[in-house]
């Protein structure tokens, strides 16, 4: 069994909203194979991520990392911006 102690989960997603102070709402999309039909289905999840310097814009691709609870809903931090949105 692999030792995952101390390793934080990291996800790549798209910023949906940056209206709240120091917070970005990030949508993470993944593909899951249906157990019977074997067709790939898109599953989406939204996470509230801490953005310390308010750098994220809507449509940016970001890497978020799991962290300790920062507020009632925030358990993720924006690690880096992978790609800025074209505006």
PyMOL commands that set and color helices and strands:
alter all, ss='L'
color gray80, all
select strands_A, chain A and resi 10-17+23-33+40-50+61-66+76-83
alter strands_A, ss='S'
color yellow, strands_A
deselect
rebuild
show_as cartoon
